[in-house]
Amino acid sequence: MNDLILEYQREKQKKKQVFDINGIISKALLSIIFLLVSIILINKNENIKKFYEDKVFNDSISFIKFNELYNKYFGSITSIYPTEELVFNESIQYSNIDNYLNGKVLTVSNNYIVPSIGSGIIVYLGDKDNLGNTCIIQGVDGVDIWYSNIDTSNLTLYDYVSKGDMLGTTLSDKLYLTLEKNNEFIDYETY
């Protein structure tokens, strides 16, 4: 009788293990399906795309924290790619600097090629307040850098840019720079 009870318990344990594995696989597949459907809907409908940009990406997600967690548990994603040689690497050259709103306005040459002053992920492309056409890069050091009055047509949202990479050209002889960390503005010259 005891052998029958032990056999029943072993069979029950095996079924429970199979059920647990099936449940995990089912959850993973459902998550993948949800992700794929979301991506399709975002690409097909401008209203849904705008909702995701406003509510999810701009308000909820800190990509730098996500990147740090990913690197901690899975390693760097860039280590599998071959090292690329830098083609463009310079600091911003300007003739004058003044305060403007929460940042600085730099006087540069017309159609000046703007380099990234820090590495990070592009989290915003578009018109921003009184600054015009703007690219915001969430830096790996936690500083959001706003580059305004530039042509962003060659940039893509959520791309990674390295320090010194070319972002675009200025639309006039003015470049607006705003630096922000933890909702506090930072002086460009101090940074």
C-alpha positions in Angstrom: 0.0 0.0 0.0 2.9 2.4 0.9 4.4 1.7 -2.5 1.2 2.6 -4.2 1.1 5.9 -2.3 4.7 6.7 -3.1 4.1 5.9 -6.8 1.1 8.2 -6.8 3.1 11.0 -5.1 5.9 10.7 -7.7 3.5 10.8 -10.6 1.8 13.9 -9.1 5.2 15.6 -8.7 6.1 14.8 -12.3 2.8 16.3 -13.5 3.3 19.4 -11.4 6.8 19.9 -12.9 5.5 19.5 -16.4 2.7 21.9 -15.6 5.1 24.5 -14.2 7.3 24.3 -17.4 4.2 24.5 -19.6 3.0 27.5 -17.6 6.3 29.3 -18.0 6.4 28.6 -21.7 2.8 29.7 -22.1 3.5 33.0 -20.3 6.6 33.6 -22.4 4.7 33.0 -25.7 1.9 35.2 -24.6 4.3 38.0 -23.7 6.0 37.7 -27.1 2.6 37.8 -28.9 1.6 40.9 -26.9 4.9 42.6 -27.8 4.5 41.8 -31.5 0.9 43.0 -31.6 1.9 46.2 -29.8 4.7 46.9 -32.3 2.3 46.3 -35.2 -0.3 48.6 -33.7 2.2 51.3 -33.0 3.5 51.3 -36.5 0.0 51.2 -38.1 -1.8 53.8 -36.1 -0.5 57.4 -35.4 -2.8 57.9 -32.4 -1.5 54.7 -30.7 2.1 55.7 -31.6 1.6 59.2 -30.0 0.0 57.6 -26.9 3.0 55.2 -26.5 5.5 58.1 -27.0 3.7 60.3 -24.5 2.6 57.9 -21.8 5.1 55.1 -22.0 8.4 56.3 -23.4 8.4 59.9 -22.2 6.8 59.4 -18.7 7.5 55.8 -17.6 10.7 54.3 -18.9 14.2 55.2 -18.0 16.2 53.6 -20.8 19.5 54.2 -19.0 18.3 52.2 -16.0 17.0 49.5 -18.3 20.4 49.4 -20.1 22.3 49.2 -16.8 20.1 46.2 -15.6 20.5 44.5 -19.0 24.3 44.9 -18.9 24.4 43.7 -15.3 22.5 40.4 -16.0 23.2 39.7 -19.7 26.4 41.6 -20.5 26.8 44.5 -23.0 24.9 44.1 -26.2 27.5 46.1 -28.1 30.3 43.7 -27.3 29.1 41.3 -30.0 29.5 43.9 -32.7 32.8 44.7 -34.3 34.5 47.9 -33.1 33.9 50.7 -35.5 36.4 53.5 -36.1 35.2 57.0 -35.4 34.8 59.1 -38.4 33.6 62.3 -36.7 34.8 63.3 -33.3 35.1 66.9 -32.1 33.8 69.2 -29.4 31.4 72.0 -30.0 33.2 75.1 -31.4 31.4 78.4 -30.8 32.1 82.1 -30.9 29.7 83.3 -28.2 27.6 81.8 -25.4 24.6 83.4 -23.7 21.8 82.2 -21.3 18.5 81.2 -22.9 15.5 79.8 -21.0 17.0 77.0 -18.9 20.1 76.5 -21.0 22.5 78.2 -23.2 22.5 79.6 -26.8 25.8 79.1 -28.6 26.7 81.2 -31.7 28.1 78.8 -34.3 28.6 79.0 -38.0 25.6 78.5 -40.3 24.8 74.8 -40.9 27.3 73.8 -38.2 27.8 70.1 -37.8 26.7 69.3 -34.2 28.6 66.6 -32.3 27.2 64.7 -29.4 28.8 65.9 -26.1 27.9 62.7 -24.3 26.9 59.1 -25.0 23.3 57.9 -24.6 20.0 57.0 -26.2 17.8 59.4 -28.3 14.6 59.7 -26.3 12.9 62.6 -28.1 12.9 64.1 -31.6 10.6 67.1 -32.5 9.6 70.6 -31.6 10.3 71.5 -27.9 8.9 74.6 -26.2 10.5 77.8 -27.7 13.6 75.9 -28.8 12.5 74.6 -32.2 13.6 71.3 -33.7 15.1 69.3 -30.8 16.9 66.1 -30.1 17.1 64.9 -26.5 19.7 62.3 -25.6 19.4 60.5 -22.2 23.0 60.2 -21.3 24.7 57.2 -19.7 25.7 59.5 -16.8 22.0 60.3 -16.2 22.1 63.8 -17.8 19.5 64.6 -20.5 21.1 66.8 -23.2 18.8 68.8 -25.4 20.2 69.9 -28.7 17.8 72.5 -30.3 17.6 74.3 -33.6 19.1 71.3 -35.5 18.1 69.2 -38.5 17.2 65.8 -37.0 16.1 64.2 -40.2 19.0 61.7 -40.1 18.3 60.6 -36.5 16.1 57.8 -35.3 14.3 57.6 -32.0 15.8 55.2 -29.4 19.1 54.9 -31.3 22.3 54.9 -29.3 24.8 57.7 -30.0 28.4 57.9 -28.7 30.2 61.0 -27.6 31.5 62.8 -30.6 29.0 61.3 -33.1 27.5 63.7 -35.6 23.8 64.5 -34.7 23.0 66.9 -37.5 23.5 70.5 -38.7 22.2 73.7 -37.2 19.3 75.4 -38.9 20.9 78.8 -38.4 23.9 80.2 -36.6 22.4 79.4 -33.2 22.6 76.1 -31.2 20.5 75.8 -28.0 21.8 73.4 -25.4 19.9 72.4 -22.3 21.3 69.9 -19.7 19.0 68.4 -17.1 19.5 65.8 -14.4 16.8 64.7 -11.9 14.6 67.6 -13.1 17.3 70.1 -12.3 19.0 72.1 -15.0 22.8 72.0 -15.2 25.1 74.7 -16.6 26.7 73.7 -19.9 30.1 75.3 -19.1 30.2 73.5 -15.7 29.3 70.2 -17.3 
